[in-house]
Amino acid sequence: MHQRDDGGVVCADLQAAALEAKRLLPAIAVYEIPEDGERQIITVVVTDEDGHAVYSAALTFVGT
């Protein structure tokens, strides 16, 4: 499932945007617990004002 945040967050620079993406991942994970398997990857893609991807971060659930 893909979800887009059309509002977004304005960050001062790429470093701030990367930090925001890393902070966002656990907040998303609270609501996206895998129900149909033991593996799930949640990815946040940061884009610039033109919509080009400039950074991505991922969090992986693995059940064993």
Phi, psi and omega in degrees: 000136178246137175229140180244136174264099183289339178281313178069185178228131178273126181242151184294325182201180183297322179298317178293323179293319178296318179296318178298319178297317179295323178289327183288326184305308180298327179295321177292318184300330179303326184258354185242043179292132182299128178248344185241038179156184184248015180215134176206139177243127176252126182237137174247128178247125178265132178241157175275182184296344177267000179089007179274135179294131180237348180194148172218151177222148182224151176232132184243130169266132174223120176259138179231000000 
